[in-house]
Amino acid sequence: MSIGHTLLGLLESGPRHGYDLKRAFDEKFGHDRPLHYGQVYSTMSRLLKNGLVEVDGIEPGGGPERKRYAITDAGITDVQRWLATPEKPEPYLQSTLYTKVVLALLTRRDAADILDTQRAEHLRMMRILTDRKRKGDLADQLICDHALFHLEADLRWLELTAARLDKLAEVVVK
């Protein structure tokens, strides 16, 4: 996720302080990974330097001065371009799990055990996500569906690989 573009998009509804941006980000997108304040302020500093935001006001506070940021026309154009650009699909051609299976075969370890352990971990995570989905709002449901569909694809790969372990061992352990 592009944090900079997300913060810019949040600014389109009106100027905000860094604290308010962090809170809005965490509420909408950061359920599992909230932003650190330092990340917000370093991102805003970069966006300011690049002309995508401007300081709309400065207010004294109990600590450092509070800057209120506003998106510029260039920032709006940048967000529009980012939203219109499709994300590159992740082909997962450098899979850590595949590497573990091959290394297990190369070192005469039980690759089926690795697949079984991973299957159990995937199923555990799917139960957690299904519970979260059942209790969550629409945004949570959609996020969980996305993750669940990926985990289901991984499970299909685990089953397919388990069924082909003997053939893979013939190819790998020459």
Secondary structure in CASP SS format (residue, H / E / C, confidence):
PFRMAT SS
TARGET T0000
AUTHOR 0000-0000-0000
METHOD secondary structure of the structure
MODEL  1
M C 1.00
S C 1.00
I H 1.00
G H 1.00
H H 1.00
T H 1.00
L H 1.00
L H 1.00
G H 1.00
L H 1.00
L H 1.00
E C 1.00
S C 1.00
G C 1.00
P C 1.00
R E 1.00
H E 1.00
G H 1.00
Y H 1.00
D H 1.00
L H 1.00
K H 1.00
R H 1.00
A H 1.00
F H 1.00
D H 1.00
E H 1.00
K H 1.00
F C 1.00
G C 1.00
H C 1.00
D C 1.00
R C 1.00
P C 1.00
L C 1.00
H C 1.00
Y H 1.00
G H 1.00
Q H 1.00
V H 1.00
Y H 1.00
S H 1.00
T H 1.00
M H 1.00
S H 1.00
R H 1.00
L H 1.00
L H 1.00
K H 1.00
N C 1.00
G C 1.00
L C 1.00
V E 1.00
E E 1.00
V E 1.00
D E 1.00
G E 1.00
I E 1.00
E E 1.00
P C 1.00
G C 1.00
G C 1.00
G C 1.00
P C 1.00
E C 1.00
R E 1.00
K E 1.00
R E 1.00
Y E 1.00
A E 1.00
I E 1.00
T C 1.00
D H 1.00
A H 1.00
G H 1.00
I H 1.00
T H 1.00
D H 1.00
V H 1.00
Q H 1.00
R H 1.00
W H 1.00
L H 1.00
A H 1.00
T C 1.00
P C 1.00
E C 1.00
K C 1.00
P C 1.00
E C 1.00
P C 1.00
Y C 1.00
L C 1.00
Q C 1.00
S C 1.00
T H 1.00
L H 1.00
Y H 1.00
T H 1.00
K H 1.00
V H 1.00
V H 1.00
L H 1.00
A H 1.00
L H 1.00
L H 1.00
T C 1.00
R C 1.00
R C 1.00
D C 1.00
A H 1.00
A H 1.00
D H 1.00
I H 1.00
L H 1.00
D H 1.00
T H 1.00
Q H 1.00
R H 1.00
A H 1.00
E H 1.00
H H 1.00
L H 1.00
R H 1.00
M H 1.00
M H 1.00
R H 1.00
I H 1.00
L H 1.00
T H 1.00
D H 1.00
R H 1.00
K H 1.00
R H 1.00
K H 1.00
G C 1.00
D C 1.00
L H 1.00
A H 1.00
D H 1.00
Q H 1.00
L H 1.00
I H 1.00
C H 1.00
D H 1.00
H H 1.00
A H 1.00
L H 1.00
F H 1.00
H H 1.00
L H 1.00
E H 1.00
A H 1.00
D H 1.00
L H 1.00
R H 1.00
W H 1.00
L H 1.00
E H 1.00
L H 1.00
T H 1.00
A H 1.00
A H 1.00
R C 1.00
L H 1.00
D H 1.00
K H 1.00
L H 1.00
A H 1.00
E H 1.00
V H 1.00
V H 1.00
V C 1.00
K C 1.00
END
